[in-house]
């Protein structure tokens, strides 16, 4: 039985990846729990020996050798001690073997529960560590359930060999996107929380980080650092503006992101359900950066105001509506992208 016990622990380590040392610690705790349930008066004078090499499991009750026993739970009389060890003398502490078969049904169940709980805790810990390492990254998930009332979507996300259920709330969904059970989608991991029942993975399809990670996957120059994404402003499902820059003068950062025949950006647009993406060139010169951010509109001039946080932009009269955008979206995203308040005026008024 002992050999089978150690083999079972080895199998758990292989199948679930739970270290044997962790399991031995939990089993030690379980056996102590079981013994103390039936023998609460014995206190802490119990030791467990789990010898992996000799395939041996022992439980010993440690008692002090005395002339006259006052507490039989902690002490043993000298003559009785000599039957266990001829060299025993007063003051020695000797180990008295405990037969684990004597455990009652309740104690055995308690031990079993501790072991099962230990396995569950280890599994949850491993799942948390795996997904915590994926914070601010992209994971692929499968839609498992859609809540018709709230619009929240339950998604089974995977990372290496670990799986967990994550909830994509209605606020984190792309409003124009229709999902159905079985769909495979990419999600951005916003945060991973270690909850009592297991890790809670907070995911999003609307976070600007999703766009950034998608470009890192599609554009080698971004992945290796040749092209840098400086800023992203996004209204999910509708439009995104992204500012890019490269320290290498021979590299066109916008061209790298767009890709041959627009293939790279098209892949990302498809993943985001047709969301428009404006890619502009970043500049440390605020006037140049703001002018670029208002693309596709042309810009006549940019004047920085005294507060240093706002500016006045002049555009051709026929470009005013394009600069502002539908419901002010183009100007709003340009302001988010650059961090400046932008006041747009037509050339005739300026």
Secondary structure, DSSP 8 states (H G I E B T S, - for coil): -HHHHHHHHHHHHHHH---HHHHHHHHHHHHHHHHHHH-GGGTT-EEEEEETTTTEEEEEEEEEEESS-S-TTTEEEHHHHHHH-TT--TT-EEEEE--GGG--HHHHHHHHHHHHHHHHHHHHHHHHHHHHTTTTSEEEEEEEEE-TTT--EEEEEEETTEEEEEEE-GGGS-TT----TT-EEEEEEEEEEEETTEEEEEEESS-HHHHHHHHHHH-HHHHTTSEEEEEEEEETTTEEEEEEEES-TT--HHHHHH-GGGHHHHHHHHHTTS-EEEEEE--SSHHHHHHHHTTTS--SEEEE-TTSSEEEEEE-GGGHHHHH-GGGHHHHHHHHHHSSEEEEEETTT-
